[in-house]
Structure formats: structure tokens, C-alpha cells
């Protein structure tokens, strides 16, 4: 049996929401800032590096705020999550990063129960 080949799907652009840009501008955590920049590069090279979230699990906030048509989550480390959506632009598929959340807030936003 032949292993399935994963085709790299480069993004035409990686953009950030105003909320995300403000969060990064005010963030004092240098590790998180560095990891976020690495993730932006990863997403530019392959836009499906995150985990796709099932439609029935999308927070109402994302639908209202950004009118998303798909949703992905990328782990930035054990305690941080980046949410993003894919949008079509004139050149191809672009990544639009929505927000970075600590794990506890991520669980709350998505309605997951933590112990």
C-alpha cells in the first residue's frame, strides 16, 4: 500500500484581524510573539496546518463577528491556540487569523468543559 502524499497548499496571503493585531502589539510574552510569527510562516507555506473545526462546534461569536465559512485551530504550544479561517482572494486562498486565546479561554469560547 502506497502512503498518501500530502500536497503543500501555499496561501496567497496571511492576514490578521484588528483584535489579533492589537493583542500582539500589547503582548509582553516574547515566546508567544515568536511562535506566532513562526506559525504565520507555516500557514503561508501550507494553509491547512491547523485542525479543521466541525461546523456544529463553531462559536456563535465567530459567525457574528466575521461571518466565517470555515474554521481552523492551530496549537501554538500547550497553553495557546490560534484560530483562523480561509478566504478566497484574487490570487488564491488566503489565511485570515482571527484571534489567539489561552487554552482556558479557548475552551470557554468553544463551550468545552475543563476540569
C-alpha positions in Angstrom: 0.0 0.0 0.0 1.4 3.4 -1.0 1.5 6.1 1.7 -0.8 9.0 1.0 1.2 12.1 -0.2 0.4 15.4 1.4 0.4 18.2 -1.1 1.6 21.5 0.2 -1.0 24.2 -0.3 0.6 27.6 -0.1 -1.6 30.6 0.9 -1.7 33.7 -1.2 -1.6 35.9 1.9 -1.8 35.7 5.7 -3.8 38.5 7.3 -4.7 39.3 10.9 -7.9 40.6 12.5 -7.7 44.0 14.2 -8.2 42.2 17.5 -5.3 39.9 16.9 -3.0 42.7 15.8 -3.9 44.7 19.0 -3.3 41.6 21.1 0.2 41.1 19.6 1.1 44.8 19.8 0.3 44.7 23.6 1.7 41.3 24.3 4.8 41.1 26.5 5.3 37.4 26.0 8.3 37.2 23.6 8.0 33.4 23.2 4.3 33.7 22.1 5.2 36.5 19.7 8.0 34.4 18.2 5.8 31.3 18.0 3.0 33.3 16.3 5.4 34.6 13.6 6.6 31.0 13.0 3.0 29.9 12.7 2.3 32.7 10.2 5.2 31.4 8.1 3.9 27.8 8.4 0.4 28.9 7.3 1.9 30.8 4.3 3.6 27.6 3.2 0.7 25.3 3.9 -2.7 26.8 4.9 -4.1 23.6 6.3 -1.6 23.0 9.1 -4.2 23.6 11.7 -7.1 21.3 12.7 -10.4 21.9 11.0 -13.3 22.5 13.4 -16.6 20.9 12.7 -19.3 23.4 11.7 -21.6 22.5 14.7 -18.8 23.4 17.1 -18.1 26.9 15.7 -18.7 29.6 18.3 -21.6 31.9 17.5 -19.2 34.8 18.2 -17.1 33.9 15.1 -20.1 33.7 12.9 -21.4 37.1 14.1 -18.1 38.9 14.2 -16.5 37.6 10.9 -19.2 35.6 9.1 -16.9 32.7 8.7 -17.4 29.8 6.2 -14.8 27.5 7.8 -12.7 27.5 10.9 -9.3 26.0 11.9 -7.4 25.9 15.1 -3.6 25.8 15.4 -1.8 24.9 18.7 0.9 27.4 19.5 2.0 25.4 22.5 0.4 23.6 25.4 -1.4 26.8 26.6 -2.2 28.9 23.5 -4.5 28.4 20.4 -4.7 30.4 17.2 -8.0 30.4 15.3 -8.2 31.2 11.6 -10.4 30.9 8.6 -9.6 30.5 4.9 -11.0 33.1 2.4 -10.8 33.3 -1.4 -9.0 36.3 -2.8 -8.0 37.4 -6.4 -4.8 35.3 -6.2 -6.0 32.1 -4.5 -6.7 31.0 -0.9 -5.7 33.5 1.9 -5.5 32.8 5.6 -7.3 35.2 7.9 -6.2 34.8 11.5 -8.9 35.7 14.0 -7.5 35.5 17.5 -5.1 33.9 19.9 -6.5 32.6 23.1 -5.0 30.9 26.2 -6.3 27.4 26.5 -8.8 28.1 29.2 -10.4 31.0 27.3 -10.4 28.8 24.1 -12.3 26.1 26.0 -14.8 28.7 27.2 -15.2 30.3 23.8 -15.9 26.8 22.2 -18.1 25.7 25.1 -15.8 22.9 26.2 -15.8 21.9 29.9 -12.4 21.8 31.6 -11.7 20.3 34.9 
